[in-house]
Amino acid sequence: MRIVRANKAAVDFLGKDYNKLDIPCYEALFGTQEPYSNCPAIKTLKNITNQTATVEHKCLDKIFHVSSSPILDNNNELQFIVHIAKDVTELKQLENQLQQSQKMEAIGMMAGGVAHDLNNILAGIISYPELLLLQLPESSELRVPIEAIQQSGKRAATVVADLLTVARGAASTREPYNINTLIDEYMCSPEYKNLISYHPGVVCSKQLDAPHPIILCSPMHIKKTVMNLMTNAMEAVNNGGTVSISTSNQQIETKNDRIEQNIEPGDYVVLTIQDNGPGISDVDLEHIFEPFYTKKVMGKSGTGLGLAIVWNSVTDHNGRIFVKSSEKGTRFQVYLPVTNEKTVHQTKNEKKDNLKGNGEHILVVDDEPQLRDIASLILTEMGYRVDSVSSGELVQCKT
């Protein structure tokens, strides 16, 4: 099973000269110290026939299509075996991307229909409590149970919003934002503070060094991407490890860079979230971006949509996400294209008092009677004159 002759491409790849190439073929092609179980050469030895196999070189992180052919002497005795190895790493990556895209498209069509119907149902559960709270005095004993109903509805609406992200991708509107600022805003949010309180033994660090951090994005979806990846990392190390978040810039310009990263040439912000947890198994790693594929307790630590949302949001922003995992930890890297546009000015949330009307006229158009009624009632309560119709066709309003 030792190599006796090799062409220049093999020598260049292995980094050895012709005189020092006397190594086992399984060491060269598979990166192992013993014969590979699926090695086509072993099958050729047994059957004296051509054999093929697709194998993964663990050390080089490459995938090869290997063919093995017998070379016979004049007496039809096996003299040599010819190995031909073709690097198909990029092809396999593209095939996996296509399969993932097709799978997500099918799931998205189903999720989109369900989410649309749930949205209409939840609108009443969230909005009618809002109307009741506007009418109740602060001292009313009914405020607490009504607020509980409303909060439950909002949590359900968050799950529906996640389903819609899986179904339709992130918001279509893109504006230039500083990703370092978005990360800082998330790490000052109540969601992050709650996450830290659940994992007090985890040490978190950040290093936001990207000198060109401006990206065209939906800020809500980028923050959600950061939140989901941070939550996964914190839960992976539990209460005895470290999690780091960092940003940097990388330019993909050469053909080799593009093949290595399987990403289009250009300037990118690279968001990296790394933990030193036990890692993700190879079996789970193939499915982690699929909706509802989770090892967590459903309803307790997640819905199984977190990484599916990450994958959809990153893809929808013309980015890519890469995962490396071993027993020493897991690293997620998100590549997002850099833009030269200037950042938008952040606007502060409006106070409720500023939203009250003074007899202004508003037309509500909605084909759902319940949504139409609740919108009209709330707007009327806030001081507007309201007309509501089910369609935009042949509408005559009171003047």
N, C-alpha and C positions, 0 to 999 in steps of 0.2 A: 504493500500500500504506500510505497515511497515514490516521490516524484523523481523521475530520471531525466526529464527534458521538459522545457517550458518555452513558450514564445515570449517575445519582448514585452507584450502587454501584461502577461502574468508576472514576469520579473519586475517590471515597473510597479505593479500593484503591490506585490509582496515586499518590495524594497530589498531584494537580495540579488546578488550576482549569480551567474550561471554556475559557478564553482561551489556555491554554498547553498544550493537549492535542494539538497538531499534531506528533505523533511517529509513526514507523512502527509498525504493529500487531505486527510480530515483536519489536520492542524491548519493547513493553508486555506481551505475552502469553508470550513465550519467553525474554526476557532476552538476546537475541542482537543483533548489529549487522548482520546480513544475513538475508535470508529463510530461514526454517526449512524443511528438506528435506521434512518431512511436513506442512507447513502446508496446512490445508484450503482456505484462501482461494485459493492458487495453483491448486488443482484446480478450484475453482469458476470461476476466470477462464478456464480451458481448456474446461471442459465445460458451464458455465452450469447447474450442478445443485447441489443441496444436498450438502454434504460434512461429515464428522465426523472427529475425531482426538483421541486422548489424548496430551497433551504434558506435558513436565516443564520447569518454570521453574527453571533452575539457580541463579540468584541468590537467589530467594526460597525455594528448597527446597519448592516447591509442585507439585502435579499438577493439571492442568486437563483437563476434557472440553470440547473446543471444537467448536462447530458453525458452519458457514459457509453462508449462504443468499444467492442473487442477488436483487437488486431491479431489475426491468426498467422501462423507460419505456413510453410508449404505442406505440412502434415496436418493442417487444421487444428493445431494445438495453440492454446492461448499464449501469446507472446507479450503483448502490452495491452493496457486499457487507456483509451484517450478520453480525457475529461475536457469538456468545454463549458465554461461558466460565463453566463451573461448577467450583468448587473441589471436587475429589474426593479430596483428599490423605488424609483420615481413612479414607474408604471403601477406598482402595487399601491403606492400611496394615493395615486389618482383614482384607482379602482375603489379603494376604501372610501375616498371622499364622495365619489358618485353614489355608492351604495348608501352612505350615510345621508346624502341629500335626498335620494329617492325615498328612503325610509321616513325621514322627517317630513317630506312633502305629503306622504300618505297619512301620517299621524296628524299632521297639521290640518288637513282637510276635515278630518273627523273632529278634532278639537275645536276648530273654528265654528262649526255648526252648533256644537254643544255650548261653547262659550257665549255665542250670540244670544241664545235662548236664556241662559242663566243670567246674563246681564240685565235683560228686561225684567226678570223675576226679582233680582236683587235690588233693582232701582227703587221699588216700593219699600222693601225692607229697610233700606238706608234712608230714603227721603222722607217717608211719613214720620219716623221718629224726629227728624230734623224739624218738621213742621210743628209737631207736638211740643218740642223743647222751646221753640220760639214763642209759644202761647202760654207755657207754664211759668209760674213764678219760681225764682231761685230756691225758695224754701219748700217747694212741693216734694213730697215723699216719692212721687212717681218718676222724678228725674233719674234716679239711679237705675231702676230696672229698664227705663226707656233707653238710657245711654248704653246699657249692657247689650240691648237688642241691636242698637246701631253699630256698636263696635264689632259684634259678631258678624253683622252684615258686611262691614268694611273688610274684615279678615277674609270672608268668603270672596269678596270682590277682588282682593289681591290675588287669590288663586286663579280667578277667572282672567284677570289681567295677564298672569303668567301663561295661561293656556293660549290667550290671544297672541302673545309674543311668540310662542312655539308655532302657532298657526300662520301668523301673518308677518312675522319678523318685527323688528323695532320700528319706532315711529318714522314716518317718511321724511319729516322735517329735520334738516341737519344745520347746525350752526357751529361756528368755531368756538371751542372751549379749551382751556388749559387743563390737561388731564391731571397734572399735579395738584391743581386747585380742587378738582372734583374728588380726588382721593382724600385730601385734607378735610373737605366738607363731610365726606362719609365718616372719617375717623373722629369727627366732632359730633356726630349724630347720635340720637338716643338708641338707634339700632346697634351701633358699634359699642356703645357703653353697656348695653344689655348683654351683648356677646362677651365682652370682657368680664362682666360680673358672673357669667355662667362658667367661665374658665379662668379662675383667678391665678392658677399656677402656670399659665402659659406666658412666656416672655415674647412680646411683639416688638419689632423694630421696623423702621421705614427709612428709605434712602431714595428720595425723589430727585435724581440727578440729571434727568433728561434736559439738555439745554434747549431743545426745540420740542416743546410739549403740546403744541396746538394741534388739535384734531377736529375734523368735522363730525359731529356726533349728536345723538340724543342724550343729554346729560343724565336723564333718569335711567336709561338702559345701561350706560357705562357705570354709574354708581351701583346699579343692581348687579352688574357683572363682578365688580370689586367685592360687594357684600357677599355674594354666593361663594366666590373663591376663598374669601377670608373665613367664612363660616365653615366651609369644608376643611380648610387647613387647621383651624382651631379644634374642630371635633376630631380630626385625625390624630393630633398629638395629645388630646385630652388635657390633663392637668400637669404634664411633666415634660414639656418640650418648648421649642421655639418656632416662631412664624415670622417671616420677613416679607416686606412688600417694597418693591423698588421700581424705578423707571429709568430707562436709558434710551439712547437713539442708536439705530443701526441702519446702515445703507446697504441695500441689496442691489449690487450693480453687475457682477459678473455672472456668466452662465453657471459656473460651479456653485456660487452662492445660491442662485435660484434653485438649482437641483437639490442642494443640500437642505434648504429650508422649505422647498416646494412652495415657493411664494413668488409673486411677480416682483420684478426689479422696482426699486423706489426707495424713498426715505420713510422710516417707520419709527414710531414710539413703541418700545417694548416694555410692557407691564409684566413684572415677574413676581409671583407669589410662591414662596417655598417654605416647606415645613420639614422637620426631622422625625416625622412619625414613622410607623412601620411599613409604609408604602402600599401600593395598590397591586393586587395580583394581576398576572397577565390576562386571565380570563375576564376579570372585571374591567380591566383597562380597555378592552374592545367594546364595552357597552356603556361606559360612564356617561356619554353624552345623549343616551337614549332616554326619552321621557319615561318616568315612573320606574326606571331601573335604579334601585337604591338598596343599600344595606342598612339604612337607618330604620328607626321605628316610625312607621307611617303615622302622621298626625301629631307626633311628639317632637321630632327633630327635623322634619322636612316633609315635603309632598312628593319628592322624587322628580321635581321639575327644575331644580336649581341649575345643574350643569347643562340641561337641555336649553334653558334660557340663555346661559352663557354662550353656548355654541351658536344659537340663532342670532343673538345680538352681535357677536363678533363677526359672524359671516355677513350679516346684514350691513355692517359698517365697512365691508370690503377688507376685513382683516382675517387673520388666521390665529389659531390657538394650537399650541404644542404641549405635550405632557411627557415628562420623564419621571419614572418612579422605580425605586429599588427599596431594599430593606433599610436603607439609610434615610429615606424620605421621598417626598414628591415635589416636583417643580412644574408649575403651570406658567407658560409664557404666552402672552397675548400680543400679537403684532397688529398695530393700527396705523394707517397711512397718515403722515404728517401733512398739514396744510399750511400755506403761507398767508392765509386770511387772518385778520385781526380778531381777537376775542370779542364776544358780545358783552355788553354791560349787564351785570346781574341786576334783576329787579326784586325788590322786597315784596313779601306777601302783603296783600291788601288787608286792612282791618275790616271786620264785618260792618262797622258803622259807615265806612266809605262806600259800601255796596248798596245802601238803602236808597230807594227812589223817592221821587217827589211828583208823582202823577205822570211820569213818562209812559209812553205807549209801547208795549212789547207784543209781538206776534209769536206764538208758540206753534210750531208745526211738527207733529209726530204721529205716526200711524198706530202707535200703541196708546189706547185710551188711558190706561193707568199712568203712563209716563206723562201724557199730555195734561192730565188732571193735577198730578202732584206738582208739576212745574208751574202751572197756573196758580195753584193755591199758595205756593211758597213765594212767588213773585208778587202776588196780590198782598200777602202778609208783609212784604218788604216795601210796599208803597208804590207799586207800579200798576198801571192800567193794562189789563191783559185780555187778548183774544186768542183762542186756540182753535186750530183746525187740523184735520187728519191728512191734508194734502196741500201741495202748493198750487193746485190747478183751480182756476176760477174762484179765487178767494176775494171776498168783499169784507173789508174791515169797517168797524164803527169808527167814525172820525170824531 
